[in-house]
Amino acid sequence: MIPPKLRASLYIVTFLFFLSCQKKDNDLNNSKNNEAEVEKLITIANTFFQNKKLDSSFYYYNKAKFICNPITDSDHYVSTLNRMATIQQSRGDFAGSESTITEALPYLKYVKNNLHVWNTYTTLGTNYLNIYDYKNAILYHQKALQLNTSNWKKLNAKNNIAVVLTHEERYNEALEIFLPLATEKEVIKNSSLYGSLLDNIGLCYTKLNETQMAFQYLNKGLEVRQKSNDIKGLGKTYANFAEFYEKSNPYLAKKYMLLSYKSFNSVKDLEARLTLLKLMIRNSSNQELKKYSTTYVQLVDSLFEIRQKAKNEFAKIKYDSKKEKDENLKLRTHKVQNELQLEKQKNKNIISYIIIILSLSLLLTLYFYLISKGNKEKIEATYKSETRIAKKLHDELANDIYHTMAFAENKNLSITENKEQLLNSLDAIYSRTRDISKENNPIVSNENYILYLKEMLSGFNTFDISIILNGLDSINWNDIERNKKITIYRVLQELLVNMKKHSNATLVEITFKKSEKNIEINYTDNGKGADINEMTLKNGLHNVETRILSIKGRIDIDSAPDKGFKVFIKFPLT
Protein backbone atom coordinates (compact mmCIF):
# COMPACT_ATOMS: atom_id res chain seq x y z
CA MET A 1 0.00 0.00 0.00
CA ILE A 2 1.35 3.46 -0.97
CA PRO A 3 1.72 5.87 2.01
CA PRO A 4 -0.67 8.89 1.85
CA LYS A 5 2.15 11.47 1.66
CA LEU A 6 3.89 9.63 -1.20
CA ARG A 7 0.56 9.18 -3.00
CA ALA A 8 -0.15 12.93 -2.73
CA SER A 9 3.29 13.73 -4.17
CA LEU A 10 2.69 11.37 -7.09
CA TYR A 11 -0.64 13.06 -7.87
CA ILE A 12 0.99 16.52 -7.84
CA VAL A 13 3.85 15.40 -10.14
CA THR A 14 1.36 13.76 -12.53
CA PHE A 15 -0.78 16.91 -12.58
CA LEU A 16 2.18 19.18 -13.30
CA PHE A 17 3.47 16.82 -16.01
CA PHE A 18 0.07 16.89 -17.69
CA LEU A 19 0.05 20.70 -17.61
CA SER A 20 3.56 20.77 -19.12
CA CYS A 21 2.56 18.47 -21.99
CA GLN A 22 -0.59 20.47 -22.57
CA LYS A 23 1.47 23.69 -22.67
CA LYS A 24 3.89 22.24 -25.26
CA ASP A 25 1.01 21.23 -27.51
CA ASN A 26 -0.57 24.66 -27.16
CA ASP A 27 2.77 26.39 -27.92
CA LEU A 28 3.15 24.41 -31.16
CA ASN A 29 -0.39 25.28 -32.26
CA ASN A 30 0.03 28.92 -31.25
CA SER A 31 3.29 29.17 -33.20
CA LYS A 32 1.47 28.16 -36.39
CA ASN A 33 -1.60 30.30 -35.74
CA ASN A 34 0.40 33.37 -34.73
CA GLU A 35 2.28 33.69 -38.03
CA ALA A 36 -0.66 35.23 -39.89
CA GLU A 37 -1.46 37.53 -36.95
CA VAL A 38 2.18 38.69 -36.73
CA GLU A 39 2.25 39.58 -40.43
CA LYS A 40 -1.06 41.44 -40.10
CA LEU A 41 0.22 43.52 -37.16
CA ILE A 42 3.51 44.29 -38.94
CA THR A 43 1.59 45.46 -42.03
CA ILE A 44 -0.45 47.87 -39.87
CA ALA A 45 2.72 49.08 -38.11
CA ASN A 46 4.50 49.61 -41.47
CA THR A 47 1.62 51.76 -42.70
CA PHE A 48 1.80 53.99 -39.62
CA PHE A 49 5.60 54.13 -39.94
CA GLN A 50 5.42 55.29 -43.56
CA ASN A 51 2.89 57.97 -42.56
CA LYS A 52 5.27 59.10 -39.77
CA LYS A 53 2.78 58.21 -37.02
CA LEU A 54 5.57 56.74 -34.93
CA ASP A 55 3.71 56.22 -31.62
CA SER A 56 1.03 54.10 -33.30
CA SER A 57 3.68 52.31 -35.34
CA PHE A 58 5.66 51.46 -32.19
CA TYR A 59 2.48 50.15 -30.51
CA TYR A 60 1.72 47.65 -33.30
CA TYR A 61 5.35 46.57 -33.72
CA ASN A 62 5.40 45.86 -29.98
CA LYS A 63 2.19 43.78 -30.21
CA ALA A 64 3.72 41.79 -33.07
CA LYS A 65 6.91 41.20 -31.10
CA PHE A 66 5.05 39.77 -28.10
CA ILE A 67 3.26 37.08 -30.10
CA CYS A 68 6.21 36.32 -32.40
CA ASN A 69 8.37 33.26 -31.71
CA PRO A 70 11.98 34.54 -31.66
CA ILE A 71 13.44 31.18 -32.74
CA THR A 72 11.04 29.78 -35.32
CA ASP A 73 10.17 33.20 -36.73
CA SER A 74 13.41 35.06 -35.98
CA ASP A 75 13.32 37.24 -39.13
CA HIS A 76 10.02 38.86 -38.14
CA TYR A 77 11.12 39.09 -34.50
CA VAL A 78 14.45 40.81 -35.25
CA SER A 79 13.10 43.11 -37.98
CA THR A 80 10.31 44.24 -35.62
CA LEU A 81 12.81 45.05 -32.86
CA ASN A 82 14.93 46.94 -35.41
CA ARG A 83 12.01 49.18 -36.33
CA MET A 84 11.08 49.77 -32.67
CA ALA A 85 14.68 50.72 -31.83
CA THR A 86 14.85 53.03 -34.87
CA ILE A 87 11.69 54.84 -33.71
CA GLN A 88 13.13 55.34 -30.21
CA GLN A 89 16.40 56.51 -31.75
CA SER A 90 14.58 59.10 -33.88
CA ARG A 91 13.06 60.56 -30.69
CA GLY A 92 16.47 60.82 -28.96
CA ASP A 93 15.80 57.90 -26.58
CA PHE A 94 19.16 56.24 -27.24
CA ALA A 95 19.20 54.26 -23.99
CA GLY A 96 15.72 52.89 -24.70
CA SER A 97 16.70 52.14 -28.29
CA GLU A 98 19.76 50.21 -27.17
CA SER A 99 17.71 48.27 -24.61
CA THR A 100 15.23 47.30 -27.33
CA ILE A 101 17.79 46.30 -29.97
CA THR A 102 19.84 44.17 -27.57
CA GLU A 103 16.79 41.89 -27.20
CA ALA A 104 17.49 40.82 -30.79
CA LEU A 105 21.16 39.87 -30.29
CA PRO A 106 20.61 36.30 -28.93
CA TYR A 107 18.45 35.42 -31.96
CA LEU A 108 20.62 36.80 -34.79
CA LYS A 109 22.06 33.31 -35.32
CA TYR A 110 18.59 32.09 -36.39
CA VAL A 111 17.98 34.93 -38.89
CA LYS A 112 17.99 33.91 -42.56
CA ASN A 113 18.04 37.39 -44.11
CA ASN A 114 21.33 39.18 -43.37
CA LEU A 115 19.64 42.53 -44.02
CA HIS A 116 17.99 42.29 -40.58
CA VAL A 117 21.35 41.55 -38.93
CA TRP A 118 22.88 44.51 -40.79
CA ASN A 119 20.11 46.79 -39.51
CA THR A 120 20.67 45.55 -35.94
CA TYR A 121 24.42 46.25 -36.01
CA THR A 122 23.90 49.63 -37.72
CA THR A 123 21.29 50.72 -35.17
CA LEU A 124 23.61 49.73 -32.32
CA GLY A 125 26.50 51.60 -33.95
CA THR A 126 24.39 54.74 -34.31
CA ASN A 127 23.26 54.54 -30.67
CA TYR A 128 26.85 54.24 -29.44
CA LEU A 129 27.87 57.22 -31.62
CA ASN A 130 25.16 59.36 -30.02
CA ILE A 131 26.30 58.47 -26.49
CA TYR A 132 29.96 59.14 -27.43
CA ASP A 133 31.07 55.50 -27.16
CA TYR A 134 33.11 55.67 -30.38
CA LYS A 135 34.93 52.37 -29.83
CA ASN A 136 31.72 50.32 -29.78
CA ALA A 137 30.23 52.45 -32.58
CA ILE A 138 33.10 51.46 -34.90
CA LEU A 139 32.95 47.84 -33.68
CA TYR A 140 29.31 47.36 -34.70
CA HIS A 141 29.65 49.23 -38.00
CA GLN A 142 32.59 46.94 -38.81
CA LYS A 143 30.43 43.92 -37.97
CA ALA A 144 27.84 45.25 -40.41
CA LEU A 145 30.54 45.70 -43.06
CA GLN A 146 31.70 42.08 -42.67
CA LEU A 147 28.24 40.64 -43.38
CA ASN A 148 27.40 39.06 -46.73
CA THR A 149 25.13 41.86 -47.95
CA SER A 150 24.70 44.03 -51.04
CA ASN A 151 27.42 46.41 -52.20
CA TRP A 152 25.16 49.33 -51.27
CA LYS A 153 25.00 48.19 -47.65
CA LYS A 154 28.78 47.80 -47.54
CA LEU A 155 29.20 51.34 -48.86
CA ASN A 156 26.86 52.63 -46.16
CA ALA A 157 28.77 50.72 -43.47
CA LYS A 158 32.08 52.24 -44.65
CA ASN A 159 30.52 55.72 -44.59
CA ASN A 160 29.23 55.12 -41.04
CA ILE A 161 32.72 54.11 -39.87
CA ALA A 162 34.23 57.26 -41.42
CA VAL A 163 31.58 59.43 -39.72
CA VAL A 164 32.59 58.00 -36.33
CA LEU A 165 36.27 58.71 -37.13
CA THR A 166 35.29 62.32 -37.89
CA HIS A 167 33.69 62.63 -34.44
CA GLU A 168 36.92 61.26 -32.95
CA GLU A 169 38.80 64.01 -34.88
CA ARG A 170 40.74 61.37 -36.82
CA TYR A 171 40.27 63.36 -40.01
CA ASN A 172 43.04 61.81 -42.14
CA GLU A 173 41.74 58.29 -41.43
CA ALA A 174 38.21 59.42 -42.25
CA LEU A 175 39.34 60.89 -45.58
CA GLU A 176 40.95 57.55 -46.52
CA ILE A 177 37.43 56.08 -46.47
CA PHE A 178 35.40 59.10 -47.66
CA LEU A 179 37.42 59.88 -50.82
CA PRO A 180 37.10 56.43 -52.50
CA LEU A 181 33.37 56.41 -51.62
CA ALA A 182 32.91 59.72 -53.48
CA THR A 183 33.86 57.96 -56.75
CA GLU A 184 31.35 55.09 -56.40
CA LYS A 185 28.49 55.27 -58.93
CA GLU A 186 25.90 54.00 -56.44
CA VAL A 187 26.86 56.77 -54.01
CA ILE A 188 26.80 59.50 -56.69
CA LYS A 189 23.30 58.43 -57.78
CA ASN A 190 21.98 58.79 -54.22
CA SER A 191 21.82 62.58 -53.72
CA SER A 192 21.23 62.34 -49.96
CA LEU A 193 24.27 60.15 -49.23
CA TYR A 194 26.42 61.89 -51.86
CA GLY A 195 25.66 65.36 -50.51
CA SER A 196 26.40 64.23 -46.94
CA LEU A 197 29.63 62.59 -48.09
CA LEU A 198 30.85 65.75 -49.86
CA ASP A 199 30.00 67.79 -46.76
CA ASN A 200 31.98 65.44 -44.52
CA ILE A 201 35.00 65.56 -46.84
CA GLY A 202 34.86 69.37 -46.86
CA LEU A 203 34.60 69.41 -43.06
CA CYS A 204 37.66 67.14 -42.71
CA TYR A 205 39.70 69.40 -45.00
CA THR A 206 38.51 72.44 -43.00
CA LYS A 207 39.73 70.86 -39.76
CA LEU A 208 43.06 70.04 -41.46
CA ASN A 209 43.37 73.70 -42.63
CA GLU A 210 43.41 72.68 -46.31
CA THR A 211 41.13 75.54 -47.34
CA GLN A 212 41.22 75.09 -51.11
CA MET A 213 40.15 71.44 -50.98
CA ALA A 214 37.63 72.21 -48.23
CA PHE A 215 35.95 74.94 -50.28
CA GLN A 216 35.89 72.74 -53.40
CA TYR A 217 34.05 69.87 -51.67
CA LEU A 218 31.73 72.07 -49.60
CA ASN A 219 30.68 74.00 -52.72
CA LYS A 220 30.07 70.77 -54.62
CA GLY A 221 28.02 69.44 -51.70
CA LEU A 222 25.97 72.66 -51.71
CA GLU A 223 25.14 72.15 -55.40
CA VAL A 224 23.94 68.58 -54.76
CA ARG A 225 21.82 69.67 -51.76
CA GLN A 226 20.22 72.55 -53.69
CA LYS A 227 19.47 70.36 -56.70
CA SER A 228 17.67 67.76 -54.57
CA ASN A 229 16.03 70.47 -52.37
CA ASP A 230 17.28 68.71 -49.23
CA ILE A 231 16.39 71.29 -46.56
CA LYS A 232 17.96 69.47 -43.60
CA GLY A 233 21.03 68.65 -45.71
CA LEU A 234 21.34 72.31 -46.71
CA GLY A 235 21.31 73.23 -43.04
CA LYS A 236 24.33 70.96 -42.46
CA THR A 237 26.13 72.36 -45.52
CA TYR A 238 25.53 75.96 -44.40
CA ALA A 239 26.82 75.05 -40.91
CA ASN A 240 30.01 73.63 -42.43
CA PHE A 241 30.47 76.80 -44.51
CA ALA A 242 30.00 78.88 -41.35
CA GLU A 243 32.77 76.94 -39.64
CA PHE A 244 34.90 77.27 -42.79
CA TYR A 245 34.61 81.09 -42.75
CA GLU A 246 34.62 81.48 -38.95
CA LYS A 247 38.18 82.80 -38.70
CA SER A 248 38.79 84.22 -42.17
CA ASN A 249 35.49 86.05 -42.89
CA PRO A 250 33.19 86.63 -39.86
CA TYR A 251 30.56 88.36 -42.04
CA LEU A 252 30.13 85.32 -44.33
CA ALA A 253 30.32 82.98 -41.34
CA LYS A 254 27.41 84.82 -39.66
CA LYS A 255 25.43 84.73 -42.93
CA TYR A 256 25.79 80.95 -43.22
CA MET A 257 24.97 80.47 -39.54
CA LEU A 258 21.65 82.25 -40.01
CA LEU A 259 20.88 80.27 -43.19
CA SER A 260 21.69 77.02 -41.39
CA TYR A 261 19.57 77.90 -38.36
CA LYS A 262 16.66 78.82 -40.63
CA SER A 263 16.91 75.46 -42.44
CA PHE A 264 17.03 73.46 -39.20
CA ASN A 265 14.17 75.49 -37.76
CA SER A 266 11.99 74.76 -40.81
CA VAL A 267 12.44 70.99 -40.35
CA LYS A 268 12.07 71.29 -36.54
CA ASP A 269 15.46 69.69 -35.78
CA LEU A 270 16.12 70.68 -32.15
CA GLU A 271 19.44 68.85 -31.86
CA ALA A 272 20.87 70.59 -34.93
CA ARG A 273 19.61 73.98 -33.74
CA LEU A 274 21.35 73.51 -30.39
CA THR A 275 24.64 72.64 -32.10
CA LEU A 276 24.37 75.68 -34.33
CA LEU A 277 23.41 77.98 -31.45
CA LYS A 278 26.71 77.06 -29.77
CA LEU A 279 28.52 78.26 -32.89
CA MET A 280 26.42 81.46 -33.01
CA ILE A 281 27.04 82.18 -29.33
CA ARG A 282 30.77 81.71 -29.87
CA ASN A 283 30.70 84.33 -32.62
CA SER A 284 28.32 86.88 -31.05
CA SER A 285 28.46 89.63 -28.47
CA ASN A 286 26.25 92.04 -26.50
CA GLN A 287 22.51 91.77 -27.22
CA GLU A 288 22.91 89.06 -29.84
CA LEU A 289 24.82 86.91 -27.40
CA LYS A 290 22.12 87.35 -24.75
CA LYS A 291 19.41 86.51 -27.27
CA TYR A 292 21.13 83.34 -28.52
CA SER A 293 22.06 82.23 -25.00
CA THR A 294 18.47 82.57 -23.78
CA THR A 295 17.21 80.64 -26.81
CA TYR A 296 19.81 77.92 -26.16
CA VAL A 297 18.68 77.47 -22.54
CA GLN A 298 15.02 77.30 -23.58
CA LEU A 299 15.77 74.71 -26.31
CA VAL A 300 17.78 72.53 -23.91
CA ASP A 301 14.81 72.52 -21.55
CA SER A 302 12.38 71.72 -24.38
CA LEU A 303 14.58 68.93 -25.74
CA PHE A 304 14.85 67.30 -22.34
CA GLU A 305 11.08 67.44 -21.86
CA ILE A 306 10.36 66.02 -25.34
CA ARG A 307 12.82 63.16 -24.88
CA GLN A 308 11.47 62.34 -21.43
CA LYS A 309 7.87 62.25 -22.73
CA ALA A 310 8.87 60.00 -25.63
CA LYS A 311 10.81 57.72 -23.32
CA ASN A 312 7.84 57.46 -20.92
CA GLU A 313 5.41 56.81 -23.80
CA PHE A 314 7.48 53.98 -25.27
CA ALA A 315 8.01 52.47 -21.82
CA LYS A 316 4.24 52.59 -21.17
CA ILE A 317 3.48 50.87 -24.48
CA LYS A 318 5.93 48.09 -23.61
CA TYR A 319 4.53 47.74 -20.09
CA ASP A 320 0.89 47.64 -21.24
CA SER A 321 1.68 45.00 -23.87
CA LYS A 322 3.47 42.84 -21.34
CA LYS A 323 0.57 43.22 -18.94
CA GLU A 324 -1.89 42.20 -21.67
CA LYS A 325 0.27 39.18 -22.55
CA ASP A 326 0.40 38.10 -18.90
CA GLU A 327 -3.38 38.39 -18.60
CA ASN A 328 -3.89 36.29 -21.74
CA LEU A 329 -1.48 33.71 -20.38
CA LYS A 330 -3.47 33.57 -17.14
CA LEU A 331 -6.68 33.06 -19.11
CA ARG A 332 -5.15 30.21 -21.10
CA THR A 333 -3.81 28.67 -17.88
CA HIS A 334 -7.27 28.84 -16.29
CA LYS A 335 -8.78 27.21 -19.37
CA VAL A 336 -6.34 24.27 -19.21
CA GLN A 337 -6.93 23.88 -15.51
CA ASN A 338 -10.72 23.82 -15.98
CA GLU A 339 -10.46 21.21 -18.69
CA LEU A 340 -8.24 19.11 -16.43
CA GLN A 341 -10.77 19.35 -13.63
CA LEU A 342 -13.54 18.13 -15.94
CA GLU A 343 -11.43 15.13 -16.89
CA LYS A 344 -10.67 14.39 -13.27
CA GLN A 345 -14.36 14.43 -12.41
CA LYS A 346 -14.73 11.25 -14.44
CA ASN A 347 -12.35 9.58 -12.09
CA LYS A 348 -13.98 8.31 -8.91
CA ASN A 349 -10.77 8.72 -6.97
CA ILE A 350 -11.89 11.37 -4.49
CA ILE A 351 -8.46 11.65 -2.93
CA SER A 352 -6.79 12.69 -6.21
CA TYR A 353 -9.57 15.20 -6.88
CA ILE A 354 -9.08 16.85 -3.49
CA ILE A 355 -5.29 17.00 -3.95
CA ILE A 356 -5.66 18.68 -7.35
CA ILE A 357 -8.00 21.32 -5.93
CA LEU A 358 -5.69 21.95 -2.99
CA SER A 359 -2.66 22.17 -5.30
CA LEU A 360 -4.43 24.63 -7.58
CA SER A 361 -5.48 26.76 -4.65
CA LEU A 362 -1.96 26.79 -3.26
CA LEU A 363 -0.40 27.67 -6.61
CA LEU A 364 -2.93 30.41 -7.33
CA THR A 365 -2.61 31.86 -3.82
CA LEU A 366 1.17 31.90 -4.10
CA TYR A 367 0.98 33.37 -7.61
CA PHE A 368 -1.31 36.22 -6.64
CA TYR A 369 0.64 36.85 -3.45
CA LEU A 370 3.89 37.23 -5.39
CA ILE A 371 2.19 39.43 -8.02
CA SER A 372 0.67 41.64 -5.31
CA LYS A 373 3.99 41.90 -3.48
CA GLY A 374 5.86 42.70 -6.69
CA ASN A 375 3.36 45.42 -7.69
CA LYS A 376 3.59 47.00 -4.25
CA GLU A 377 7.39 47.08 -4.43
CA LYS A 378 7.26 48.55 -7.95
CA ILE A 379 4.89 51.32 -6.79
CA GLU A 380 7.16 52.18 -3.84
CA ALA A 381 10.27 52.14 -6.03
CA THR A 382 8.57 54.33 -8.65
CA TYR A 383 7.47 56.85 -6.00
CA LYS A 384 10.98 57.09 -4.54
CA SER A 385 12.54 57.40 -8.01
CA GLU A 386 10.10 60.15 -9.06
CA THR A 387 10.69 62.04 -5.80
CA ARG A 388 14.45 61.87 -6.28
CA ILE A 389 14.24 62.98 -9.93
CA ALA A 390 11.96 65.91 -9.01
CA LYS A 391 14.39 66.99 -6.29
CA LYS A 392 17.33 66.82 -8.71
CA LEU A 393 15.46 68.85 -11.32
CA HIS A 394 14.53 71.49 -8.75
CA ASP A 395 17.76 71.61 -6.73
CA GLU A 396 20.26 71.21 -9.57
CA LEU A 397 18.92 71.89 -13.03
CA ALA A 398 16.38 74.68 -12.39
CA ASN A 399 18.76 76.66 -10.18
CA ASP A 400 21.53 76.40 -12.78
CA ILE A 401 19.20 77.61 -15.55
CA TYR A 402 17.98 80.66 -13.63
CA HIS A 403 21.52 81.48 -12.47
CA THR A 404 22.78 81.32 -16.08
CA MET A 405 19.94 83.51 -17.38
CA ALA A 406 20.62 86.07 -14.65
CA PHE A 407 24.32 86.03 -15.50
CA ALA A 408 23.55 86.62 -19.22
CA GLU A 409 21.28 89.57 -18.40
CA ASN A 410 23.49 91.31 -15.84
CA LYS A 411 27.05 90.79 -17.05
CA ASN A 412 28.97 92.50 -19.85
CA LEU A 413 29.27 89.59 -22.27
CA SER A 414 31.67 91.45 -24.55
CA ILE A 415 34.34 90.61 -21.95
CA THR A 416 36.05 87.37 -22.94
CA GLU A 417 36.06 85.90 -19.41
CA ASN A 418 32.31 86.46 -18.96
CA LYS A 419 31.61 85.03 -22.40
CA GLU A 420 33.63 81.88 -21.68
CA GLN A 421 31.94 81.46 -18.31
CA LEU A 422 28.51 81.67 -19.97
CA LEU A 423 29.45 79.02 -22.57
CA ASN A 424 30.75 76.71 -19.84
CA SER A 425 27.51 77.15 -17.88
CA LEU A 426 25.39 76.32 -20.94
CA ASP A 427 27.41 73.16 -21.64
CA ALA A 428 27.09 72.14 -17.98
CA ILE A 429 23.29 72.52 -18.11
CA TYR A 430 23.07 70.32 -21.19
CA SER A 431 25.37 67.68 -19.66
CA ARG A 432 23.35 67.74 -16.42
CA THR A 433 20.10 66.95 -18.25
CA ARG A 434 21.77 63.95 -19.96
CA ASP A 435 23.21 62.74 -16.65
CA ILE A 436 19.85 62.92 -14.85
CA SER A 437 18.20 60.94 -17.67
CA LYS A 438 20.98 58.35 -17.67
CA GLU A 439 20.96 57.90 -13.86
CA ASN A 440 17.35 56.70 -13.94
CA ASN A 441 17.59 54.00 -16.58
CA PRO A 442 16.45 50.55 -15.37
CA ILE A 443 19.34 48.26 -14.36
CA VAL A 444 19.69 44.89 -16.06
CA SER A 445 20.70 42.24 -13.47
CA ASN A 446 20.61 39.09 -15.61
CA GLU A 447 23.50 37.42 -17.45
CA ASN A 448 24.03 40.68 -19.41
CA TYR A 449 24.73 42.64 -16.19
CA ILE A 450 28.49 42.95 -16.78
CA LEU A 451 27.89 44.38 -20.28
CA TYR A 452 25.57 47.08 -18.94
CA LEU A 453 27.93 47.80 -16.03
CA LYS A 454 30.83 48.26 -18.47
CA GLU A 455 28.68 50.47 -20.68
CA MET A 456 27.70 52.70 -17.74
CA LEU A 457 31.30 53.02 -16.54
CA SER A 458 32.67 53.69 -20.03
CA GLY A 459 29.98 56.33 -20.50
CA PHE A 460 32.01 58.60 -18.22
CA ASN A 461 35.00 58.33 -20.57
CA THR A 462 35.55 61.66 -22.30
CA PHE A 463 38.44 63.40 -23.98
CA ASP A 464 39.31 64.87 -20.54
CA ILE A 465 38.57 61.88 -18.29
CA SER A 466 39.97 58.33 -18.63
CA ILE A 467 38.34 55.41 -16.78
CA ILE A 468 40.55 52.35 -16.15
CA LEU A 469 38.89 49.08 -15.05
CA ASN A 470 40.85 46.19 -13.52
CA GLY A 471 39.56 42.73 -12.60
CA LEU A 472 35.91 43.32 -13.58
CA ASP A 473 35.80 40.21 -15.80
CA SER A 474 37.43 38.03 -13.12
CA ILE A 475 34.25 38.04 -11.04
CA ASN A 476 31.33 35.71 -11.79
CA TRP A 477 28.49 38.23 -11.34
CA ASN A 478 25.86 35.54 -11.97
CA ASP A 479 26.66 34.13 -8.47
CA ILE A 480 25.90 37.46 -6.79
CA GLU A 481 22.42 38.41 -5.59
CA ARG A 482 20.39 40.75 -7.81
CA ASN A 483 20.01 43.38 -5.06
CA LYS A 484 23.78 43.52 -4.51
CA LYS A 485 24.48 43.90 -8.23
CA ILE A 486 22.01 46.80 -8.48
CA THR A 487 23.55 48.40 -5.36
CA ILE A 488 27.11 48.20 -6.77
CA TYR A 489 25.89 49.60 -10.11
CA ARG A 490 24.28 52.60 -8.39
CA VAL A 491 27.21 53.16 -5.99
CA LEU A 492 29.78 53.27 -8.82
CA GLN A 493 27.47 55.51 -10.83
CA GLU A 494 27.11 57.84 -7.81
CA LEU A 495 30.90 58.00 -7.31
CA LEU A 496 31.54 58.79 -10.98
CA VAL A 497 28.81 61.45 -11.09
CA ASN A 498 30.27 63.00 -7.94
CA MET A 499 33.74 62.87 -9.53
CA LYS A 500 32.51 64.54 -12.70
CA LYS A 501 30.72 67.31 -10.78
CA HIS A 502 33.28 68.16 -8.11
CA SER A 503 36.75 66.65 -8.44
CA ASN A 504 38.20 67.91 -11.77
CA ALA A 505 39.81 64.47 -12.11
CA THR A 506 41.41 63.34 -15.38
CA LEU A 507 42.09 59.71 -14.41
CA VAL A 508 39.92 57.21 -12.53
CA GLU A 509 40.93 53.64 -11.67
CA ILE A 510 38.42 51.05 -10.40
CA THR A 511 39.78 47.67 -9.31
CA PHE A 512 37.60 44.62 -8.58
CA LYS A 513 38.91 41.70 -6.54
CA LYS A 514 37.31 38.53 -5.24
CA SER A 515 38.46 37.01 -1.95
CA GLU A 516 37.21 33.78 -0.43
CA LYS A 517 33.91 35.15 0.85
CA ASN A 518 33.89 38.80 -0.20
CA ILE A 519 34.09 41.18 -3.15
CA GLU A 520 36.45 44.16 -2.81
CA ILE A 521 36.29 47.30 -4.93
CA ASN A 522 38.93 50.04 -4.87
CA TYR A 523 38.06 53.39 -6.41
CA THR A 524 40.82 56.00 -6.96
CA ASP A 525 40.89 59.31 -8.86
CA ASN A 526 43.45 62.08 -9.24
CA GLY A 527 41.01 64.91 -8.55
CA LYS A 528 41.38 67.86 -6.24
CA GLY A 529 40.34 65.80 -3.20
CA ALA A 530 38.79 67.15 -0.01
CA ASP A 531 39.46 67.43 3.72
CA ILE A 532 38.09 64.15 5.11
CA ASN A 533 37.39 65.79 8.49
CA GLU A 534 35.15 68.46 6.94
CA MET A 535 33.46 66.43 4.21
CA THR A 536 30.43 65.09 6.23
CA LEU A 537 29.43 62.78 3.36
CA LYS A 538 27.84 65.37 1.11
CA ASN A 539 27.51 65.40 -2.71
CA GLY A 540 25.92 61.99 -2.95
CA LEU A 541 28.39 60.19 -0.66
CA HIS A 542 25.73 59.76 2.00
CA ASN A 543 23.70 57.71 -0.50
CA VAL A 544 26.81 55.63 -1.27
CA GLU A 545 27.37 54.78 2.41
CA THR A 546 23.67 53.99 2.97
CA ARG A 547 23.55 51.66 -0.06
CA ILE A 548 26.70 49.73 0.98
CA LEU A 549 25.46 49.30 4.57
CA SER A 550 22.14 47.97 3.20
CA ILE A 551 23.97 44.96 1.71
CA LYS A 552 25.97 44.39 4.93
CA GLY A 553 29.09 45.86 3.38
CA ARG A 554 31.85 48.17 4.59
CA ILE A 555 33.06 51.44 3.07
CA ASP A 556 36.19 53.50 3.82
CA ILE A 557 36.85 56.94 2.32
CA ASP A 558 40.32 58.48 2.13
CA SER A 559 40.98 61.96 0.75
CA ALA A 560 42.93 65.15 1.30
CA PRO A 561 43.19 68.46 -0.59
CA ASP A 562 45.17 67.98 -3.83
CA LYS A 563 45.66 64.27 -2.98
CA GLY A 564 42.83 62.77 -5.00
CA PHE A 565 39.92 60.70 -3.74
CA LYS A 566 39.92 57.01 -2.68
CA VAL A 567 37.06 54.71 -1.69
CA PHE A 568 37.37 51.11 -0.49
CA ILE A 569 34.23 48.93 -0.63
CA LYS A 570 33.86 45.40 0.67
CA PHE A 571 30.71 43.26 0.78
CA PRO A 572 29.97 39.56 1.34
CA LEU A 573 29.19 37.21 -1.57
CA THR A 574 26.24 35.68 0.28
GIRABEL-V435376 format. One line per field, one symbol per residue. ss: DSSP state (H for helix, E for strand, - for the rest). Layout:
ss: ???
This chain:
ss: ---HHHHHHHHHHHHHHHHHHHHHHHHHHHHHHHHHHHHHHHHHHHHHHH---HHHHHHHHHHHHHH------HHHHHHHHHHHHHHHHH---HHHHHHHHHHHH--HHH---HHHHHHHHHHHHHHHHH---HHHHHHHHHHHHH----HHHHHHHHHHHHHHHHH---HHHHHHHHHHH---HHHHH-HHHHHHHHHHHHHHHHH---HHHHHHHHHHHHHHHHHH--HHHHHHHHHHHHHHH----HHHHHHHHHHHHHHHHH---HHHHHHHHHHHHH---HHHHHHHHHHHHHHHHHHHHHHHHHHHHHHHHHHHHHHHHHHHHHHHHHHHHHHHHHHHH----HHHHHHHHHHHHHHHHHHHHHHHHHHHHHHHHHHHHHHHHHHHHHHHHHHHHHHHHHHHHH-----HHHHHHHHHHHHHHHHHHHHHHHH---------HHHHHHHHHH-------EEEEE-HHH--HHH--HHHHHHHHHHHHHHHHHHHHH----EEEEEEEE---EEEEEEEE---------------HHHHHHHHHH---EEEEEE-----EEEEEEEE--
